[in-house]
């Protein structure tokens, strides 16, 4: 799949799964900001920056959770998702400070393949839900 087609698909997924709360503008702006920050402070030239499958799945489940709550709802979704990202960044900084990447040696390739299979199954599940809802 060409990178431009993949990014176009990811942007459309955000629009569909968040009822327009998170659109292509927010996606491009956040990707640009992360790219600039990574260019200044990062040291990994082969790191792929941008929207990937786990990101779409995370924001989809965040939105569905927020939509079902009276105290969050669609109005506070973006602020809540922002705070989730801030706390995630803090945890990642702590993991980096304590050099938690040494644990990766204890995992085998099976763990990576299982994670890939989980992402695939979740996307197939969302696709089947979409097809079923189309014919209701």
C-alpha positions, 0 to 999 in steps of 0.5 A: 500500500502506498504511504499516501493511501495509507495516511488517507485511510487513517484520516478517514478512520479518525473521522468515522470512529470519532463522529468528526471530533478528531479530523484530518486537521488535528491529525496533521497538526499533531503529526507535524508537532511530534515530527518537529519535537522528534527532529529537535530532541530525537535520536532515532532516524528510522522511527516512523512518525504518524498515524498507525493502527494502534493509534486509531484503535486507542482513540476509537476506544477512548471515544466510545468510552467517553461517548457513553459517560455523562461526565465526559461526552463528545464535548470533553473528548478532545481535552480528555484525550489530551490528558491521556496523552500527557499521562502516557508521555510521563509514563514513557519518560519514566520508562526511559529514565529507568532504562526499561527497554532492557526488558525487551531481551526477555521477549521472543518473536512470538510476543510481537507476532501475537501483538500484530495478530491482536491489531489485525483481529481488532481491525477485522472486528471493526470492519465486520461491525461496519458491514453489519451496521450498513445492512441494518 
